Amino acid sequence: MSVVLAGFSTALLLVSLAASIVDPRLLDGVPVWNKPAKFALSFVVLFGTIAWLETRLSQPWRAGWLLRGTMAVMAICMIAEMGYIMMQAGLGQASHFNLSTPFNHFMYTVVMAFGAVLLVTGIGVFGYAAWADRQADLTPALRIGTALGFGVSFLLTLFVAGYIGGQESSLIGTVGTNHSTLPFLGWSTEVGDLRPAHFLALHAMQVLPLLGYLLDRWAIYHRPVWVVSGTVVYTAATLLLFVQALAGQPLISL
């Protein structure tokens, strides 16, 4: 199912990009279809990574109720989130932090918030599977990197995204009239922005498995120690960006 979801997310990305060409409207100075495109791309990477892991897990784990049920829940959450985000883009309205109507309030604070928690929890479940499946086609450092990477993504994303949702904004500070941001990413170059930390938190599930793969490929001595050390450094970097944003400092100041 993860391959299907990655393909479906790719289709949504293409639709969003096509819509941005024919629909030049802006929302808060940003093209309305930027957010659907970014979220669709994020889902392509998410489900593509899970699909890679599934090919390495043993058949009993792939066919077991835990992972099948997890994928079903993640599919429902992704469809609900992307459906609402794209609908709001079509209406020229914000999907995030939009509490303007009872419907928007319910969709953001209940459907999207609960869906996000379930999606991130699904990442943690697959990280557990990578560690617990002793028959998986994973070399030693790759197994540790995958388990830690998925686990770190689960924990840090819950923490950072939960903080963003709690304060109903990803920005720390007051922006000017002509708020400058980084192209496509939309990260502020004027005030503190929690999204860079959110980005690192979410993508630990790609970076740390890659570290483990490279360590195994190069036959580095004490590979488990290096993977754990890399995890500590990556976590520290994510938290550093989080603290920097709380201090009102942008990742890149222009």
Disulfide bonds with the S-S distance in Angstrom:
none
